[in-house]
Amino acid sequence: MYGYELLYREEGGTEYNCNNGDIATSSVMAAGFLSMGVSEISGKKKAFINFTENMLLHGVATLFPKEQIVVEVLENIEPSGDVVSACKNLKAEGYTIALDDFVFRPGYEALIEIADIIKVDFMLTKTEYERTYVVKQFKNKRIKFLAEKIENNDDFQMAVKAGYSFFQGYYFAKPVIKHSKGIPPSKMNHINLIKALENKESEFKDISGVIERDVSFSYEILRIANTTYYYRGRKITSVKQAAIRMGLEELKKWAYITALRKIGGDSQDTIVSLCAQRAKILEILCGKIGLDERKMEFFTLGIFSMIDVLTGCPMELLLPELPISEESKKLLSGKLDEGKMSNCYKLTLAYEKGEWAQIFTLAEKLAIDVEDIAKAYYEAVAWANNFELN
């Protein structure tokens, strides 16, 4: 993953509809930098932020770390001499410049010469000619192209073929699943490990023993146990020590996540990170609705929410093998559409997509504040970033 885009949304809508772009960008900055800190949200990745003409001219971007932000020049900004000069100054200071929703018009040549990234909206550019023209026309060794609002595999494949380097869209939260008649043996080994971890009678020594049988698995658990999140002034050198420091429930969580990473392979870290974020959000929401005793159940629902993508197998083949509750299995198979767990799960997915009408409806059903959902989401992202999951 290269970065996150921090967007402003007004209550009640799924699209950007703030008449004052300065207010919108300021809101994003306040949330992203002042309240939490950009590193909490984006970790070591870049944070893409829209900048208005007024903010560019006043050098607002220089208030923030050049290593962590990408300055997005909005498509409605005219490339006046002052704007071009402001962008050149940012470029000279080491900031990354992106042109948002780019459609070439005469007069934009000066901005193109400065740009590091050109973003093309695949919802606005409908034809293959429109989507490939920009790349063919302005491709060089410096400029990278980002295809945004990728909604399906056809768009993704077209973008790859056309020469785009970065991709953004909801498609990546649910890619096409390769159908299989069975679970590959290598994947099944890790699922069996997960099942062993979930043995209700397991104790520290039992779970530690399961983890220690796999060297790479042990290494990953030790790496996590020695992060600043868990560090207590003394380096952890064994899985048994990690178990004592983390606690049984925390150890299980990271064992699940580590198993997911091994199932998905190196190319699927972004999906694993999304699963971890969902798991943490669901765990937090579970506490908000008075079901603290079910936190681990809600967590594992999020963890396994995309295991079909990670294994390349249909969910119906996987569910009988997973150590999760019957309610979770019904929900993931699409056979459950009511109840608190279902509503929390739907709320989590809606928040990922910014579907605000759905968010407010589900929040009302669950009797929780929308602000609590936002806090849960940011806490989950920061939690996952602590362990460099993507």
C-alpha positions as CSV (number, residue, x, y, z in Angstrom):
1,M,0.0,0.0,0.0
2,Y,1.3,3.5,-0.9
3,G,-1.0,5.7,1.1
4,Y,-4.4,6.8,2.3
5,E,-6.6,9.6,1.0
6,L,-8.2,11.7,3.8
7,L,-11.6,13.0,2.7
8,Y,-14.2,15.4,4.0
9,R,-17.8,14.2,4.1
10,E,-20.8,16.2,5.5
11,E,-23.5,14.4,7.5
12,G,-26.1,12.8,5.4
13,G,-24.3,12.4,2.1
14,T,-21.9,10.1,0.4
15,E,-20.3,12.7,-1.8
16,Y,-18.2,15.7,-1.2
17,N,-20.6,18.7,-1.1
18,C,-19.0,21.3,1.0
19,N,-19.3,24.7,-0.7
20,N,-16.2,26.0,1.1
21,G,-13.2,23.9,0.2
22,D,-11.0,25.6,2.8
23,I,-13.3,24.5,5.5
24,A,-13.3,20.9,4.2
25,T,-9.5,20.7,4.0
26,S,-9.2,22.3,7.4
27,S,-11.6,19.7,8.8
28,V,-9.5,16.9,7.4
29,M,-6.3,18.5,8.8
30,A,-7.9,19.0,12.2
31,A,-9.0,15.4,12.3
32,G,-5.9,13.9,10.7
33,F,-3.1,16.0,12.2
34,L,-4.2,17.9,15.2
35,S,-6.5,15.4,16.9
36,M,-4.6,12.2,16.2
37,G,-1.5,12.9,14.3
38,V,-1.0,11.8,10.7
39,S,1.3,9.0,11.6
40,E,-1.5,7.5,13.7
41,I,-3.8,7.4,10.7
42,S,-1.4,6.6,7.8
43,G,1.5,5.0,9.7
44,K,4.5,5.1,7.4
45,K,2.3,5.6,4.3
46,K,1.5,8.9,2.6
47,A,-1.6,10.9,3.4
48,F,-3.3,12.4,0.3
49,I,-5.0,15.7,1.1
50,N,-6.9,18.1,-1.1
51,F,-5.6,21.7,-1.1
52,T,-7.7,24.6,-2.3
53,E,-6.2,27.5,-4.3
54,N,-6.3,29.7,-1.2
55,M,-4.4,27.2,0.9
56,L,-1.8,26.7,-1.8
57,L,-1.2,30.4,-2.1
58,H,-0.9,30.7,1.7
59,G,1.6,27.9,2.0
60,V,-0.6,25.9,4.4
61,A,1.0,22.6,3.3
62,T,4.4,23.6,4.8
63,L,2.9,23.4,8.3
64,F,2.9,19.6,7.9
65,P,5.6,16.9,7.3
66,K,6.7,16.7,3.7
67,E,7.5,13.0,4.2
68,Q,4.0,12.2,5.1
69,I,1.6,14.1,2.9
70,V,0.8,14.4,-0.8
71,V,-0.5,17.8,-1.8
72,E,-3.5,17.2,-4.1
73,V,-4.2,20.1,-6.4
74,L,-7.9,20.1,-7.0
75,E,-9.2,19.9,-10.6
76,N,-11.1,23.2,-10.3
77,I,-8.0,25.2,-9.6
78,E,-6.9,27.4,-12.5
79,P,-3.1,27.2,-13.2
80,S,-2.4,30.9,-12.7
81,G,1.1,32.1,-12.3
82,D,0.7,32.4,-8.5
83,V,-0.6,28.8,-8.2
84,V,2.2,27.4,-10.4
85,S,4.7,29.4,-8.3
86,A,3.3,28.1,-5.0
87,C,3.5,24.5,-6.3
88,K,7.1,25.0,-7.5
89,N,8.0,26.2,-4.0
90,L,6.4,23.1,-2.4
91,K,8.2,20.9,-4.9
92,A,11.5,22.6,-4.1
93,E,11.0,21.9,-0.4
94,G,10.5,18.2,-1.1
95,Y,6.7,17.9,-1.1
96,T,4.9,15.4,-3.4
97,I,2.4,17.1,-5.8
98,A,-0.6,15.3,-7.2
99,L,-3.1,16.6,-9.8
100,D,-6.6,15.4,-8.7
101,D,-9.3,14.2,-11.2
102,F,-7.1,15.2,-14.1
103,V,-8.5,16.0,-17.5
104,F,-6.1,17.8,-19.8
105,R,-6.9,21.4,-20.8
106,P,-4.7,23.9,-22.5
107,G,-2.8,25.9,-19.9
108,Y,-2.1,23.0,-17.6
109,E,1.3,22.2,-19.0
110,A,3.1,24.1,-16.2
111,L,1.4,22.1,-13.5
112,I,2.1,18.8,-15.3
113,E,5.8,19.6,-15.4
114,I,5.7,19.9,-11.5
115,A,3.4,17.0,-10.8
116,D,4.7,13.7,-9.3
117,I,1.3,11.9,-9.5
118,I,-1.6,12.4,-11.9
119,K,-4.9,11.0,-10.7
120,V,-7.5,9.9,-13.2
121,D,-11.1,9.2,-12.1
122,F,-12.3,6.0,-13.8
123,M,-15.9,6.9,-13.0
124,L,-15.6,10.2,-15.0
125,T,-13.5,8.8,-17.8
126,K,-15.7,6.1,-19.2
127,T,-13.8,4.9,-22.3
128,E,-10.5,3.1,-22.7
129,Y,-9.3,5.9,-25.0
130,E,-9.9,8.6,-22.3
131,R,-8.2,6.5,-19.6
132,T,-5.1,5.6,-21.7
133,Y,-4.7,9.0,-23.4
134,V,-3.3,10.8,-20.3
135,V,-0.7,8.1,-19.7
136,K,0.4,8.0,-23.4
137,Q,0.5,11.8,-23.6
138,F,2.4,12.6,-20.4
139,K,4.3,9.5,-19.4
140,N,7.9,10.0,-18.4
141,K,10.4,8.6,-15.9
142,R,9.1,10.9,-13.1
143,I,5.3,11.1,-13.3
144,K,3.3,8.2,-11.8
145,F,-0.3,7.7,-12.7
146,L,-3.1,6.8,-10.2
147,A,-6.4,5.2,-11.3
148,E,-9.1,6.1,-8.8
149,K,-12.6,4.8,-8.3
150,I,-11.7,1.3,-9.6
151,E,-14.9,-0.6,-9.0
152,N,-14.3,-4.0,-10.8
153,N,-11.7,-6.3,-12.2
154,D,-12.1,-5.1,-15.8
155,D,-11.2,-1.5,-14.8
156,F,-8.3,-2.8,-12.8
157,Q,-6.9,-4.9,-15.6
158,M,-7.4,-2.0,-18.0
159,A,-5.5,0.4,-15.7
160,V,-2.6,-2.1,-15.3
161,K,-2.4,-2.6,-19.1
162,A,-2.4,1.2,-19.6
163,G,0.6,1.8,-17.4
164,Y,-1.0,3.1,-14.1
165,S,1.3,2.6,-11.1
166,F,-1.2,3.2,-8.3
167,F,-4.9,2.1,-7.9
168,Q,-7.7,3.2,-5.6
169,G,-11.2,2.0,-5.2
170,Y,-13.7,-0.3,-3.4
171,Y,-12.7,-3.2,-5.7
172,F,-9.7,-3.7,-3.6
173,A,-11.8,-4.4,-0.5
174,K,-13.4,-7.3,-2.3
175,P,-11.4,-8.5,-5.4
176,V,-12.6,-11.4,-7.6
177,I,-12.4,-14.8,-5.9
178,K,-10.8,-17.6,-7.9
179,H,-13.2,-20.5,-7.6
180,S,-11.7,-23.8,-6.3
181,K,-13.1,-27.2,-5.7
182,G,-11.1,-27.5,-2.5
183,I,-8.9,-25.6,-0.1
184,P,-5.2,-25.8,-1.1
185,P,-3.2,-28.0,1.3
186,S,-0.8,-25.2,2.2
187,K,-3.7,-22.9,3.1
188,M,-5.4,-25.8,5.0
189,N,-2.4,-26.2,7.2
190,H,-2.7,-22.7,8.5
191,I,-6.5,-23.0,9.0
192,N,-5.8,-26.1,11.0
193,L,-3.3,-24.0,13.1
194,I,-6.1,-21.5,13.7
195,K,-8.4,-24.3,14.8
196,A,-5.9,-25.5,17.2
197,L,-5.5,-22.1,18.7
198,E,-9.3,-21.9,19.3
199,N,-9.4,-25.0,21.4
200,K,-11.6,-23.9,24.3
201,E,-9.4,-25.8,26.8
202,S,-6.1,-24.2,25.5
203,E,-3.8,-22.6,28.0
204,F,-0.7,-20.4,27.6
205,K,1.6,-23.4,27.2
206,D,-0.7,-25.1,24.6
207,I,-1.0,-22.0,22.4
208,S,2.7,-21.3,22.8
209,G,3.4,-24.8,21.7
210,V,1.3,-24.5,18.6
211,I,3.0,-21.3,17.6
212,E,6.5,-22.6,18.3
213,R,6.1,-25.4,15.9
214,D,6.4,-22.9,13.0
215,V,9.6,-20.8,13.0
216,S,8.3,-18.0,10.8
217,F,5.1,-18.0,12.9
218,S,7.1,-17.6,16.1
219,Y,9.2,-14.9,14.6
220,E,6.2,-12.8,13.7
221,I,4.7,-13.1,17.2
222,L,8.0,-12.1,18.7
223,R,8.2,-9.1,16.4
224,I,4.7,-7.9,17.5
225,A,5.4,-8.6,21.2
226,N,8.5,-6.3,20.9
227,T,6.8,-3.4,19.3
228,T,6.3,-0.2,21.3
229,Y,2.7,-1.1,21.8
230,Y,3.6,-4.0,24.1
231,Y,7.2,-3.1,25.1
232,R,7.8,-2.9,28.9
233,G,11.5,-2.2,29.0
234,R,12.7,-5.8,28.4
235,K,13.0,-7.6,25.1
236,I,10.9,-10.6,24.7
237,T,12.8,-13.6,23.4
238,S,10.3,-16.5,23.6
239,V,6.7,-17.2,22.6
240,K,6.0,-18.1,26.3
241,Q,7.2,-14.7,27.4
242,A,5.1,-13.1,24.7
243,A,2.1,-15.0,25.9
244,I,2.6,-13.7,29.5
245,R,3.1,-10.1,28.4
246,M,0.2,-10.0,25.9
247,G,-2.3,-12.1,27.7
248,L,-4.0,-15.1,26.2
249,E,-6.7,-13.2,24.3
250,E,-4.3,-10.8,22.7
251,L,-1.9,-13.6,21.8
252,K,-4.8,-15.4,20.0
253,K,-5.7,-12.2,18.1
254,W,-2.2,-11.8,16.7
255,A,-1.9,-15.5,16.1
256,Y,-5.0,-15.2,13.9
257,I,-3.6,-12.2,12.0
258,T,-0.3,-13.9,11.5
259,A,-2.0,-17.0,10.2
260,L,-4.0,-14.8,7.8
261,R,-0.7,-13.2,6.5
262,K,0.7,-16.6,5.9
263,I,-2.5,-17.7,4.1
264,G,-2.5,-14.6,1.9
265,G,1.2,-14.4,1.1
266,D,3.2,-11.2,0.7
267,S,0.9,-9.8,-2.0
268,Q,-2.2,-9.7,0.2
269,D,-0.9,-7.6,3.2
270,T,-3.4,-4.8,2.4
271,I,-6.3,-7.3,2.6
272,V,-4.9,-8.6,5.9
273,S,-4.7,-5.1,7.2
274,L,-8.3,-4.4,6.3
275,C,-9.4,-7.6,8.1
276,A,-7.5,-6.5,11.2
277,Q,-9.0,-3.1,11.1
278,R,-12.5,-4.5,10.7
279,A,-11.8,-6.9,13.6
280,K,-10.8,-4.1,15.9
281,I,-13.7,-1.8,14.9
282,L,-16.1,-4.7,15.6
283,E,-14.5,-5.3,19.0
284,I,-14.9,-1.7,19.9
285,L,-18.5,-1.4,18.7
286,C,-19.3,-4.6,20.6
287,G,-18.4,-2.7,23.8
288,K,-20.5,0.3,22.8
289,I,-23.7,-1.9,22.6
290,G,-23.2,-3.6,25.9
291,L,-21.9,-7.0,24.6
292,D,-18.4,-6.9,26.2
293,E,-18.5,-10.7,26.8
294,R,-18.7,-11.2,23.0
295,K,-15.7,-9.0,22.0
296,M,-13.6,-11.9,20.8
297,E,-16.5,-13.3,18.8
298,F,-16.9,-9.9,17.1
299,F,-13.2,-9.7,16.6
300,T,-12.9,-13.0,14.8
301,L,-15.8,-12.1,12.6
302,G,-13.8,-9.2,11.2
303,I,-10.6,-11.3,11.0
304,F,-12.3,-13.9,8.8
305,S,-14.5,-11.5,6.8
306,M,-12.2,-11.8,3.7
307,I,-10.6,-15.2,4.1
308,D,-12.3,-16.2,0.9
309,V,-10.2,-13.6,-0.9
310,L,-7.0,-14.6,0.9
311,T,-7.4,-18.3,0.1
312,G,-9.0,-18.0,-3.3
313,C,-11.8,-20.3,-2.2
314,P,-15.6,-19.6,-1.9
315,M,-16.8,-18.8,1.6
316,E,-19.1,-21.9,1.7
317,L,-16.1,-24.2,1.5
318,L,-14.2,-22.4,4.2
319,L,-16.9,-21.8,6.8
320,P,-17.2,-25.4,8.1
321,E,-13.4,-25.3,8.8
322,L,-13.4,-22.0,10.7
323,P,-13.5,-21.8,14.5
324,I,-16.2,-19.2,14.7
325,S,-19.7,-19.0,16.1
326,E,-22.8,-20.2,14.1
327,E,-24.1,-16.6,14.1
328,S,-20.8,-15.5,12.4
329,K,-21.0,-18.3,9.9
330,K,-24.5,-17.4,8.9
331,L,-23.6,-13.8,8.6
332,L,-20.5,-14.4,6.4
333,S,-22.6,-16.8,4.2
334,G,-25.2,-14.1,3.7
335,K,-27.9,-16.0,5.5
336,L,-28.2,-13.6,8.4
337,D,-29.4,-10.0,8.0
338,E,-30.7,-9.0,11.4
339,G,-29.5,-8.7,15.0
340,K,-26.8,-6.7,16.7
341,M,-23.8,-8.5,15.3
342,S,-25.2,-8.2,11.7
343,N,-25.9,-4.5,12.2
344,C,-22.4,-3.9,13.6
345,Y,-20.9,-5.7,10.7
346,K,-23.0,-3.8,8.1
347,L,-22.1,-0.6,9.9
348,T,-18.4,-1.3,9.6
349,L,-18.6,-2.0,5.9
350,A,-20.7,1.1,5.3
351,Y,-18.2,3.3,7.1
352,E,-15.4,1.9,5.0
353,K,-17.3,3.0,1.9
354,G,-18.6,6.3,3.3
355,E,-22.2,5.3,2.8
356,W,-23.6,7.9,5.2
357,A,-27.3,7.2,4.8
358,Q,-26.7,3.6,5.8
359,I,-24.3,4.6,8.6
360,F,-26.9,6.9,10.3
361,T,-29.7,4.3,9.9
362,L,-27.6,1.5,11.5
363,A,-26.2,3.8,14.2
364,E,-29.8,4.6,15.2
365,K,-30.8,0.9,15.3
366,L,-27.8,0.2,17.5
367,A,-28.4,3.3,19.6
368,I,-24.8,4.5,19.2
369,D,-23.4,7.9,18.2
370,V,-21.9,8.3,14.7
371,E,-19.0,10.1,16.3
372,D,-18.2,6.9,18.3
373,I,-18.1,5.0,15.0
374,A,-15.6,7.5,13.6
375,K,-13.5,7.2,16.8
376,A,-13.6,3.4,16.5
377,Y,-12.5,3.5,12.9
378,Y,-9.5,5.8,13.6
379,E,-8.5,3.8,16.7
380,A,-8.6,0.6,14.6
381,V,-6.5,2.1,11.8
382,A,-3.9,3.5,14.3
383,W,-3.9,0.1,16.1
384,A,-3.2,-1.8,12.8
385,N,-0.5,0.8,11.8
386,N,1.3,0.2,15.1
387,F,2.3,-3.2,13.8
388,E,3.0,-2.3,10.1
389,L,0.3,-4.6,8.8
390,N,0.4,-3.1,5.3
